[in-house]
Amino acid sequence: MYIAVIDLQLSYLLAFLGREQIAEELSRTIVMEIIGVMLGYFGKSYFETREQEKVRLRGDKVAPVQPVEMEETDYE
């Protein structure tokens, strides 16, 4: 993310050097990359929080199965 912000600043240097078209395309690409990364992060956080709230609201009704309990079970 930091690299994208630095690259965005370099587009100003390109514009200053007379490469406006390249600077414009570069800026557009970098901004889309930043937005994409942020949307992915926001989506991941939303679904994780939603799942945590489901577990919290469910309470202790269903106890999670521990690996030790699974090892002790004899199915023969």
HELIX and SHEET records of a PDB file:
HELIX    1   1 TYR A    2  PHE A   16  1                                  15    
HELIX    2   2 GLU A   20  ARG A   58  1                                  39    
HELIX    3   3 PRO A   67  GLU A   72  1                                   6    
END                                                                             
